[in-house]
Amino acid sequence: MAGFRQRWVGWRNSIIGNPAFQSWASRSILARGISRVRARRLFDIIAGFTYSQTLYACVEGGIVARLEDGAASSAELGALARLGEDATHRLLRAAAALGVIESVGEDLWMLGEQGVALTGNPGAIAMIRHHHLLYADLADPLSLLRGERSAPGALAGYWPYALGDGSEGENQAAVSPYSQLMAASQPMVADQVVHAWRFGQHRRMLDVGGGAGAFIAAVADVAPALEFGLFDLPAVTAIGARQLGERGVRVTPHPGDFRNDSIPQGYDLITLIRILHDHDDDLAQSLLVKVHAALKPGDTLLIAEPMAGTPGAEAMADAYFGFYLLAMGSGRARTPQEIGAMLTKAGFAGWSERRTGLPIVTRVIAATA
C-alpha cells in the first residue's frame, strides 16, 4: 500500500509541477477553476505573515475597536493609529481586502464580516496582540528547530512563572500577563465544553492548571450547585481565588505544582483544559497517572484542548501549534487516539470523545477512572 501511494504521489507531482501542464490548466475550461484555487491557496501561504500583520495593525492601532462603535472616516482612523494619509489608506485597503473592514461610502468605513467576528471573540483579540512574541521567535525558524538558541525566546519569556518555583511570594506581576491572556481566550473554549458535558451530574469539580479561574466561572453559570477546587502554582491560584470570589463563586484553592506534587483528592470530576498540549509526553503522562490516582473508580476526567487530526483543521495542530509550542519550550498537539492511549496507560478504564460545535477551537475527551 505504501509503495502504491508513493508511486501515485510521484506521478501526481510530476504532472502538477510541470510548467507546460500548469500553463494548460490555467487556460483550460475544465481545469482552470482548480488551477486558480490552488494558486490562491499557495499565495495565501506565501503571504500569510503579511495578512496577520495587517490584522495586528488594525487591532493594535485601535481601528477594530473604534469601528465596533460605528462608521468612521479614514482621517479619524489614521489619527487614531497615528498614521499619515498614505499609510492610512494603504492599511485600510489591505484590511478591506481581508474582510476585516469594508467601505460603506466615500471615505467611510465599517467593520467587515471578519472584523465583526473578532469583536465577539475577546480571546482572538488577545491572541492577536500576543502574537508579536511568536513572530519574533519565528524570525529564524530553522534556528528554532535546531535548538540553537542559548536562552529562552520571547514567547517562553512570557511564561516566567513556569520557569520559577511559582511560590506565592513571587511577584504576581510576573504571572498576570499570561493568566490574563488565558482568561481572555478561555470563554470560546469554555462555551464549547459546557455544551459538550453535563456538569450538573457531579458534586465536586477540580480544575487542574485552572489559572485565573475563567473555566470554573463558566461551569458555575451552568452548574451552580457544584463545589469547586482550583489547583495551580501558588501565585496563579491566588489570582484565581480572588477573581472568582469577586464573581461570587466559592472555590477551594489548592496551591501546588503538578510537576512535583500529587493531585488533591475528593473530587468526582477533574478537568484539564488546554493543559496536556502544553507539555511534553513524559510530563503529560505523569500528570495523567497522578490524576487517575486522585480519582475513585467511576469518577471522571475531562480533557479539552485543540487536537491534531481534526478534519478541516489539520494545519492548526501541526503548523500553528507545532511551532507555537516549540517556541514556548514544550508540548505538542496530539490526536484523540494518542491521548486515549496515554489514558489507558495511566490506568483509566475507558474514554470517549464528546462532540463539540467547533472542534477547531477545542475537542473534548471524557475518561472514566
VOPAGU-2260 file (C-alpha; in pm, 1 decimal, decimal comma):
REM VOPAGU-2260
SITE   aa  ch    i         X         Y         Z
SITE  MET   A    0       0,0       0,0       0,0
SITE  ALA   A    1     284,2     238,9      87,0
SITE  GLY   A    2     450,7     162,2    -247,6
SITE  PHE   A    3     129,9     238,2    -439,0
SITE  ARG   A    4      84,4     567,9    -258,8
SITE  GLN   A    5     446,4     661,0    -327,3
SITE  ARG   A    6     403,4     591,8    -698,9
SITE  TRP   A    7      71,8     780,6    -708,6
SITE  VAL   A    8     210,9    1089,2    -530,8
SITE  GLY   A    9     520,3    1084,0    -751,0
SITE  TRP   A   10     309,1    1069,7   -1068,1
SITE  ARG   A   11      72,4    1340,6    -943,3
SITE  ASN   A   12     361,0    1571,1    -852,0
SITE  SER   A   13     530,5    1520,6   -1188,3
SITE  ILE   A   14     211,2    1632,9   -1360,8
SITE  ILE   A   15     118,1    1926,3   -1136,1
SITE  GLY   A   16     476,7    2050,4   -1120,7
SITE  ASN   A   17     517,5    2051,7   -1498,4
SITE  PRO   A   18     521,0    2414,4   -1626,9
SITE  ALA   A   19     351,9    2309,9   -1950,9
SITE  PHE   A   20      67,3    2143,6   -1755,8
SITE  GLN   A   21      32,2    2449,7   -1530,9
SITE  SER   A   22       7,2    2674,6   -1836,4
SITE  TRP   A   23    -254,2    2448,6   -1995,9
SITE  ALA   A   24    -454,6    2415,9   -1671,7
SITE  SER   A   25    -473,6    2794,7   -1629,1
SITE  ARG   A   26    -634,6    2824,1   -1974,9
SITE  SER   A   27    -848,3    2509,0   -1983,8
SITE  ILE   A   28   -1219,6    2549,7   -1922,5
SITE  LEU   A   29   -1218,0    2216,9   -1738,2
SITE  ALA   A   30    -911,9    2274,4   -1517,9
SITE  ARG   A   31    -869,5    2647,8   -1469,8
SITE  GLY   A   32   -1107,2    2663,5   -1172,2
SITE  ILE   A   33    -898,0    2409,1    -983,0
SITE  SER   A   34    -579,8    2579,8   -1100,7
SITE  ARG   A   35    -693,7    2916,5    -968,8
SITE  VAL   A   36    -794,1    2773,0    -631,1
SITE  ARG   A   37    -454,6    2605,7    -591,2
SITE  ALA   A   38    -273,7    2921,9    -695,3
SITE  ARG   A   39    -473,1    3126,7    -445,4
SITE  ARG   A   40    -402,5    2878,2    -164,8
SITE  LEU   A   41     -32,9    2881,5    -242,3
SITE  PHE   A   42     -24,9    3259,7    -242,8
SITE  ASP   A   43    -214,4    3271,4      86,4
SITE  ILE   A   44      57,6    3052,9     240,1
SITE  ILE   A   45     329,3    3278,5      98,8
SITE  ALA   A   46     153,6    3598,4     210,3
SITE  GLY   A   47      15,7    3471,8     541,0
SITE  PHE   A   48     254,5    3671,9     758,3
SITE  THR   A   49     157,3    3993,8     579,2
SITE  TYR   A   50    -210,5    3916,6     634,5
SITE  SER   A   51    -158,3    3853,2    1005,6
SITE  GLN   A   52      44,1    4173,0    1043,2
SITE  THR   A   53    -231,4    4370,6     871,4
SITE  LEU   A   54    -475,3    4232,4    1126,3
SITE  TYR   A   55    -233,4    4310,4    1410,2
SITE  ALA   A   56    -201,9    4671,5    1292,1
SITE  CYS   A   57    -580,8    4713,0    1284,3
SITE  VAL   A   58    -618,7    4570,8    1635,0
SITE  GLU   A   59    -321,0    4740,5    1796,6
SITE  GLY   A   60    -391,8    5067,3    1616,8
SITE  GLY   A   61    -742,1    5079,7    1764,5
SITE  ILE   A   62    -919,5    5058,6    1429,1
SITE  VAL   A   63   -1121,4    4745,8    1508,2
SITE  ALA   A   64   -1226,7    4881,0    1848,6
SITE  ARG   A   65   -1328,7    5217,2    1701,2
SITE  LEU   A   66   -1534,2    5065,0    1419,5
SITE  GLU   A   67   -1714,9    4849,0    1671,3
SITE  ASP   A   68   -1892,0    5173,2    1767,4
SITE  GLY   A   69   -1992,0    5252,4    1408,8
SITE  ALA   A   70   -1866,6    5407,9    1086,6
SITE  ALA   A   71   -1556,9    5629,6    1080,8
SITE  SER   A   72   -1361,7    5823,1     819,7
SITE  SER   A   73   -1010,9    5749,0     700,7
SITE  ALA   A   74    -886,5    6065,6     866,9
SITE  GLU   A   75   -1027,1    5962,6    1206,2
SITE  LEU   A   76    -888,3    5611,1    1181,8
SITE  GLY   A   77    -548,7    5736,7    1067,4
SITE  ALA   A   78    -529,1    5980,5    1356,3
SITE  LEU   A   79    -623,3    5703,7    1596,8
SITE  ALA   A   80    -344,6    5476,6    1466,5
SITE  ARG   A   81    -103,4    5772,4    1436,9
SITE  LEU   A   82     -52,3    5719,0    1062,7
SITE  GLY   A   83      -5,0    5958,2     775,2
SITE  GLU   A   84    -260,5    5984,1     496,4
SITE  ASP   A   85     -84,6    5748,3     254,0
SITE  ALA   A   86      -9,2    5488,6     523,4
SITE  THR   A   87    -368,5    5504,3     645,9
SITE  HIS   A   88    -513,4    5434,1     302,7
SITE  ARG   A   89    -262,4    5152,1     247,7
SITE  LEU   A   90    -364,0    4984,3     575,7
SITE  LEU   A   91    -737,2    5034,3     522,7
SITE  ARG   A   92    -724,8    4892,1     169,7
SITE  ALA   A   93    -532,5    4590,6     296,3
SITE  ALA   A   94    -778,7    4535,3     580,6
SITE  ALA   A   95   -1072,9    4565,4     343,0
SITE  ALA   A   96    -917,6    4306,9     110,2
SITE  LEU   A   97    -907,7    4064,8     404,5
SITE  GLY   A   98   -1269,1    4136,1     504,6
SITE  VAL   A   99   -1172,1    4296,6     835,9
SITE  ILE   A  100   -1332,0    4626,9     733,8
SITE  GLU   A  101   -1537,5    4743,4     437,2
SITE  SER   A  102   -1617,0    5067,5     259,6
SITE  VAL   A  103   -1971,3    5195,4     312,6
SITE  GLY   A  104   -1946,2    5523,5     126,2
SITE  GLU   A  105   -1698,2    5779,2       6,8
SITE  ASP   A  106   -1408,6    5765,5     252,8
SITE  LEU   A  107   -1623,2    5595,3     519,8
SITE  TRP   A  108   -1554,0    5256,4     678,9
SITE  MET   A  109   -1728,3    4996,9     894,1
SITE  LEU   A  110   -1633,9    4651,7    1020,6
SITE  GLY   A  111   -1644,7    4371,8     766,1
SITE  GLU   A  112   -1762,9    4018,4     838,9
SITE  GLN   A  113   -1423,5    3907,0     969,7
SITE  GLY   A  114   -1396,0    4218,3    1186,5
SITE  VAL   A  115   -1739,3    4164,3    1336,9
SITE  ALA   A  116   -1646,0    3805,5    1419,5
SITE  LEU   A  117   -1339,2    3938,5    1601,5
SITE  THR   A  118   -1533,5    4178,1    1820,1
SITE  GLY   A  119   -1742,2    3890,3    1952,9
SITE  ASN   A  120   -1428,5    3698,9    2046,5
SITE  PRO   A  121   -1209,3    3880,8    2301,3
SITE  GLY   A  122    -982,7    3577,8    2315,4
SITE  ALA   A  123    -892,7    3613,8    1948,2
SITE  ILE   A  124    -814,3    3983,4    2003,7
SITE  ALA   A  125    -589,2    3891,1    2295,8
SITE  MET   A  126    -406,8    3628,9    2090,5
SITE  ILE   A  127    -353,1    3872,8    1802,4
SITE  ARG   A  128    -193,0    4123,1    2040,6
SITE  HIS   A  129      17,1    3844,8    2189,8
SITE  HIS   A  130     141,1    3705,8    1859,2
SITE  HIS   A  131     420,5    3957,8    1810,2
SITE  LEU   A  132     615,1    3741,5    2056,6
SITE  LEU   A  133     563,1    3431,6    1842,1
SITE  TYR   A  134     661,8    3618,7    1528,2
SITE  ALA   A  135     984,6    3731,5    1694,0
SITE  ASP   A  136    1068,5    3369,9    1775,1
SITE  LEU   A  137     987,9    3261,6    1417,9
SITE  ALA   A  138    1211,7    3520,4    1254,6
SITE  ASP   A  139    1464,1    3238,1    1211,8
SITE  PRO   A  140    1255,3    2917,0    1217,1
SITE  LEU   A  141    1546,7    2687,2    1132,5
SITE  SER   A  142    1742,6    2814,9    1431,4
SITE  LEU   A  143    1438,2    2746,0    1647,8
SITE  LEU   A  144    1400,1    2395,4    1507,2
SITE  ARG   A  145    1769,1    2320,3    1550,9
SITE  GLY   A  146    1762,8    2429,1    1914,3
SITE  GLU   A  147    2048,5    2670,8    1855,5
SITE  ARG   A  148    1927,4    2936,3    2099,1
SITE  SER   A  149    2116,4    2973,0    2423,2
SITE  ALA   A  150    1833,9    3149,3    2608,3
SITE  PRO   A  151    1450,6    3125,9    2611,8
SITE  GLY   A  152    1282,7    3316,0    2330,9
SITE  ALA   A  153    1025,4    3592,9    2350,8
SITE  LEU   A  154     728,0    3358,8    2385,3
SITE  ALA   A  155     890,7    3144,1    2654,2
SITE  GLY   A  156     973,1    3462,4    2843,0
SITE  TYR   A  157     600,5    3539,1    2854,3
SITE  TRP   A  158     570,0    3233,3    3080,5
SITE  PRO   A  159     816,8    3341,8    3350,1
SITE  TYR   A  160     637,0    3181,0    3642,3
SITE  ALA   A  161     667,8    2838,1    3480,3
SITE  LEU   A  162    1045,5    2876,3    3493,5
SITE  GLY   A  163    1049,0    2955,9    3865,2
SITE  ASP   A  164     911,1    2780,4    4167,8
SITE  GLY   A  165     572,3    2951,1    4142,4
SITE  SER   A  166     569,1    3039,9    4511,8
SITE  GLU   A  167     303,5    3277,9    4631,9
SITE  GLY   A  168     578,1    3514,2    4736,1
SITE  GLU   A  169     685,2    3560,2    4374,7
SITE  ASN   A  170     581,3    3886,8    4212,6
SITE  GLN   A  171     227,6    3831,8    4084,1
SITE  ALA   A  172     304,2    4082,5    3810,7
SITE  ALA   A  173     509,8    3804,1    3650,3
SITE  VAL   A  174     213,4    3568,4    3623,2
SITE  SER   A  175     -57,4    3823,6    3547,2
SITE  PRO   A  176       4,2    3874,3    3170,7
SITE  TYR   A  177     -18,8    3506,0    3083,0
SITE  SER   A  178    -307,1    3448,0    3323,9
SITE  GLN   A  179    -493,9    3739,9    3166,9
SITE  LEU   A  180    -431,9    3602,8    2818,1
SITE  MET   A  181    -564,8    3262,0    2918,0
SITE  ALA   A  182    -865,6    3419,7    3088,4
SITE  ALA   A  183    -944,3    3627,0    2777,3
SITE  SER   A  184    -918,1    3328,9    2543,2
SITE  GLN   A  185   -1094,4    3084,5    2774,6
SITE  PRO   A  186   -1459,6    3180,9    2701,6
SITE  MET   A  187   -1453,3    3048,7    2344,9
SITE  VAL   A  188   -1318,1    2717,3    2477,1
SITE  ALA   A  189   -1545,1    2706,3    2782,4
SITE  ASP   A  190   -1855,0    2766,5    2569,4
SITE  GLN   A  191   -1776,1    2454,2    2368,7
SITE  VAL   A  192   -1703,1    2241,7    2675,5
SITE  VAL   A  193   -2008,6    2335,2    2883,1
SITE  HIS   A  194   -2231,9    2234,4    2591,7
SITE  ALA   A  195   -2048,6    1903,8    2547,9
SITE  TRP   A  196   -2078,5    1770,5    2904,2
SITE  ARG   A  197   -2345,5    1758,2    3178,5
SITE  PHE   A  198   -2159,9    1916,8    3469,9
SITE  GLY   A  199   -2468,0    1904,3    3692,0
SITE  GLN   A  200   -2428,6    1526,5    3733,4
SITE  HIS   A  201   -2119,3    1583,4    3952,6
SITE  ARG   A  202   -2075,5    1700,3    4311,3
SITE  ARG   A  203   -1722,9    1837,8    4321,5
SITE  MET   A  204   -1500,4    1957,9    4035,6
SITE  LEU   A  205   -1125,3    2025,7    4047,6
SITE  ASP   A  206    -977,5    2231,2    3765,2
SITE  VAL   A  207    -608,1    2143,1    3734,6
SITE  GLY   A  208    -395,2    2423,0    3591,4
SITE  GLY   A  209    -703,5    2642,7    3604,0
SITE  GLY   A  210    -516,6    2974,6    3614,4
SITE  ALA   A  211    -736,1    3273,1    3692,5
SITE  GLY   A  212   -1046,5    3053,3    3720,0
SITE  ALA   A  213   -1218,8    3151,6    3395,1
SITE  PHE   A  214   -1328,0    2795,7    3320,4
SITE  ILE   A  215   -1462,6    2742,3    3673,0
SITE  ALA   A  216   -1663,2    3062,9    3635,3
SITE  ALA   A  217   -1816,5    2934,2    3310,5
SITE  VAL   A  218   -1910,4    2599,7    3468,2
SITE  ALA   A  219   -2055,3    2776,8    3772,6
SITE  ASP   A  220   -2302,1    2950,6    3541,4
SITE  VAL   A  221   -2446,0    2616,8    3423,7
SITE  ALA   A  222   -2394,3    2408,9    3739,0
SITE  PRO   A  223   -2407,5    2647,9    4038,6
SITE  ALA   A  224   -2450,8    2364,9    4290,8
SITE  LEU   A  225   -2105,8    2222,4    4215,4
SITE  GLU   A  226   -1828,0    2258,5    4469,1
SITE  PHE   A  227   -1512,0    2382,5    4300,8
SITE  GLY   A  228   -1141,8    2337,9    4359,0
SITE  LEU   A  229    -857,8    2515,4    4177,7
SITE  PHE   A  230    -511,9    2360,5    4151,0
SITE  ASP   A  231    -227,2    2568,6    4010,1
SITE  LEU   A  232     100,3    2733,0    4106,9
SITE  PRO   A  233      61,7    2937,5    4429,4
SITE  ALA   A  234      91,1    3280,7    4265,6
SITE  VAL   A  235    -160,4    3182,9    3996,3
SITE  THR   A  236    -405,5    3020,4    4237,8
SITE  ALA   A  237    -406,3    3336,5    4448,3
SITE  ILE   A  238    -517,7    3539,0    4146,0
SITE  GLY   A  239    -783,3    3283,2    4051,9
SITE  ALA   A  240    -929,8    3255,3    4402,1
SITE  ARG   A  241    -952,7    3632,2    4431,3
SITE  GLN   A  242   -1116,5    3683,9    4093,1
SITE  LEU   A  243   -1364,5    3400,7    4144,6
SITE  GLY   A  244   -1452,9    3541,1    4485,1
SITE  GLU   A  245   -1523,3    3877,5    4325,6
SITE  ARG   A  246   -1768,9    3699,4    4095,0
SITE  GLY   A  247   -1939,2    3526,2    4385,6
SITE  VAL   A  248   -1801,6    3180,2    4302,0
SITE  ARG   A  249   -1678,1    2987,0    4604,9
SITE  VAL   A  250   -1364,4    2785,8    4534,6
SITE  THR   A  251   -1113,9    2590,9    4741,8
SITE  PRO   A  252    -762,2    2688,7    4631,3
SITE  HIS   A  253    -500,5    2413,4    4613,3
SITE  PRO   A  254    -160,7    2576,6    4557,3
SITE  GLY   A  255      85,3    2332,4    4406,6
SITE  ASP   A  256     285,0    2220,3    4105,2
SITE  PHE   A  257     173,9    1905,7    3925,7
SITE  ARG   A  258     529,1    1852,7    3807,7
SITE  ASN   A  259     624,7    1767,7    4164,8
SITE  ASP   A  260     308,0    1743,3    4375,9
SITE  SER   A  261      19,2    1497,2    4386,4
SITE  ILE   A  262    -329,6    1598,9    4272,4
SITE  PRO   A  263    -579,6    1675,8    4553,0
SITE  GLN   A  264    -834,5    1402,4    4616,0
SITE  GLY   A  265   -1204,9    1411,5    4699,6
SITE  TYR   A  266   -1336,5    1533,5    4361,6
SITE  ASP   A  267   -1552,0    1321,3    4132,6
SITE  LEU   A  268   -1467,7    1535,5    3829,0
SITE  ILE   A  269   -1122,4    1663,3    3735,3
SITE  THR   A  270   -1073,2    1889,5    3434,3
SITE  LEU   A  271    -765,1    1953,1    3222,4
SITE  ILE   A  272    -849,1    2248,3    2999,5
SITE  ARG   A  273    -571,1    2326,1    2749,6
SITE  ILE   A  274    -312,2    2159,1    2971,6
SITE  LEU   A  275    -181,7    1839,9    2809,7
SITE  HIS   A  276     -75,6    2000,6    2482,4
SITE  ASP   A  277     144,2    2246,9    2672,6
SITE  HIS   A  278     367,6    1965,4    2795,8
SITE  ASP   A  279     596,4    1701,3    2652,1
SITE  ASP   A  280     492,0    1336,1    2657,6
SITE  ASP   A  281     671,3    1231,4    2976,9
SITE  LEU   A  282     521,7    1511,6    3186,8
SITE  ALA   A  283     177,0    1474,7    3028,1
SITE  GLN   A  284     179,5    1100,1    3100,0
SITE  SER   A  285     292,8    1160,7    3457,7
SITE  LEU   A  286       9,9    1409,8    3506,2
SITE  LEU   A  287    -249,8    1159,2    3383,7
SITE  VAL   A  288    -115,6     899,3    3625,7
SITE  LYS   A  289    -146,9    1148,9    3911,7
SITE  VAL   A  290    -499,9    1243,6    3809,7
SITE  HIS   A  291    -600,3     876,2    3796,5
SITE  ALA   A  292    -459,0     825,5    4146,2
SITE  ALA   A  293    -670,1    1116,8    4273,6
SITE  LEU   A  294    -998,2     975,7    4140,2
SITE  LYS   A  295   -1211,4     688,9    4263,8
SITE  PRO   A  296   -1333,9     414,7    4026,9
SITE  GLY   A  297   -1617,7     554,7    3816,7
SITE  ASP   A  298   -1508,9     917,2    3855,6
SITE  THR   A  299   -1442,7    1132,9    3550,3
SITE  LEU   A  300   -1153,9    1317,6    3390,0
SITE  LEU   A  301   -1248,7    1573,3    3126,1
SITE  ILE   A  302    -981,8    1685,7    2877,4
SITE  ALA   A  303   -1042,9    1978,4    2642,9
SITE  GLU   A  304    -791,8    2128,2    2401,3
SITE  PRO   A  305    -717,8    2166,9    2030,2
SITE  MET   A  306    -618,3    1828,1    1892,8
SITE  ALA   A  307    -425,7    1703,3    1593,9
SITE  GLY   A  308    -609,0    1521,6    1317,1
SITE  THR   A  309    -913,0    1749,8    1330,9
SITE  PRO   A  310   -1080,8    1726,9     987,9
SITE  GLY   A  311   -1051,7    2056,3     803,7
SITE  ALA   A  312    -814,4    2199,9    1064,6
SITE  GLU   A  313    -504,2    1988,6    1017,8
SITE  ALA   A  314    -281,5    2295,1     974,5
SITE  MET   A  315    -396,8    2433,9    1309,2
SITE  ALA   A  316    -241,4    2148,7    1505,8
SITE  ASP   A  317      76,0    2072,2    1314,5
SITE  ALA   A  318     163,0    2407,3    1155,9
SITE  TYR   A  319      34,7    2659,2    1413,5
SITE  PHE   A  320      56,2    2474,6    1745,6
SITE  GLY   A  321     357,9    2277,3    1624,8
SITE  PHE   A  322     564,4    2595,8    1609,3
SITE  TYR   A  323     384,3    2784,0    1886,5
SITE  LEU   A  324     457,3    2514,7    2144,0
SITE  LEU   A  325     813,7    2473,3    2017,2
SITE  ALA   A  326     868,5    2845,0    2075,6
SITE  MET   A  327     701,2    2814,4    2414,6
SITE  GLY   A  328     951,8    2545,6    2504,6
SITE  SER   A  329     738,9    2231,5    2546,9
SITE  GLY   A  330     433,8    2039,1    2434,4
SITE  ARG   A  331     263,4    1926,0    2115,3
SITE  ALA   A  332     -87,1    1879,4    1982,2
SITE  ARG   A  333    -198,0    1514,5    1997,5
SITE  THR   A  334    -471,5    1320,0    1824,0
SITE  PRO   A  335    -761,1    1186,1    2033,5
SITE  GLN   A  336    -621,3     837,7    1974,0
SITE  GLU   A  337    -282,2     938,5    2112,8
SITE  ILE   A  338    -445,8    1087,6    2421,0
SITE  GLY   A  339    -662,0     776,6    2454,8
SITE  ALA   A  340    -353,3     555,0    2452,1
SITE  MET   A  341    -198,9     770,8    2724,8
SITE  LEU   A  342    -516,8     743,7    2930,6
SITE  THR   A  343    -517,0     365,1    2900,9
SITE  LYS   A  344    -152,0     353,5    3001,6
SITE  ALA   A  345    -233,0     572,4    3304,7
SITE  GLY   A  346    -491,7     318,5    3421,9
SITE  PHE   A  347    -822,3     470,4    3308,1
SITE  ALA   A  348   -1097,0     215,3    3240,6
SITE  GLY   A  349   -1218,6     380,8    2923,4
SITE  TRP   A  350   -1252,9     702,7    2729,6
SITE  SER   A  351   -1468,7     859,0    2458,6
SITE  GLU   A  352   -1478,4    1180,3    2262,9
SITE  ARG   A  353   -1767,9    1421,8    2314,2
SITE  ARG   A  354   -1886,0    1622,0    2014,4
SITE  THR   A  355   -1826,1    1999,0    2015,1
SITE  GLY   A  356   -1969,6    2258,7    1780,6
SITE  LEU   A  357   -1629,6    2400,0    1683,5
SITE  PRO   A  358   -1366,8    2124,2    1700,3
SITE  ILE   A  359   -1110,2    2366,2    1558,6
SITE  VAL   A  360   -1139,2    2555,7    1888,8
SITE  THR   A  361   -1141,6    2250,2    2113,1
SITE  ARG   A  362   -1224,1    1882,8    2122,3
SITE  VAL   A  363   -1335,2    1707,9    2439,3
SITE  ILE   A  364   -1243,1    1367,0    2579,1
SITE  ALA   A  365   -1414,0    1211,6    2881,1
SITE  ALA   A  366   -1226,6     933,3    3064,3
SITE  THR   A  367   -1358,7     703,6    3335,7
SITE  ALA   A  368   -1126,6     610,0    3621,8
